[in-house]
Amino acid sequence: MFKRLAGWLKDRSRSGAEERKVELGFLVFQHTGEVIQAERGLQAAGFRVEVKGPPPELRTGCDMVLTFPLMKEHAVRRVLEELRLAPLNVVPVSAAMLEPVSLFRVTDYGQWLMVQAANVKLTFEHGSGLIVNISGGGCPDVPYLAGLLVGRHLDDAEEPRLKGHTLCSYALQKAFLEARRLWNEERKAKEGRA
């Protein structure tokens, strides 16, 4: 009897894990601008959404997808209809092969940490949080934003979204927020050791 009960619990835990994998879905759009517009509209409507990179099997030319709670698909679709946005596909995250990937790539260069979002990179100094470089992208406002940010500290620099107006500035905003988060974690870890 205990063996049967253990087997039943094991099968149930497996099916529970499969159910948890399907809790998220992602929206695939043709253009990055649609992802940005959908993110803003869905967040304003109170949905928990997150921009991620699509799995290779579903790349459409846009290098971002939007994850959302799959149980809310009908409500999400209503908001998207109001925004006049039509995703190319709505995919449940049910297999490891279809999992969206992080939008960020982080590279540690010893003294500096580089955060890349899409094709835009922000590099800051570990100890001080000083922004030492902005590069990548192909939009005309990247050099302007770099001029505003390089030499400033992550904690007092103005967010790129306030001055930028292109897809590259959107990616730079994402990299900036991730860099700030990483630097704050780094500071807290140091304070905990002191």
Beta strands, then each sheet from edge to edge (+ up, - down):
strand 1: 24-28
strand 2: 50-52
strand 3: 65-69
strand 4: 89-92
strand 5: 104-108
strand 6: 112-117
strand 7: 120-125
strand 8: 131-136
sheet 1: 2+ 3- 1+ 4-
sheet 2: 5+ 6- 7+ 8-
end
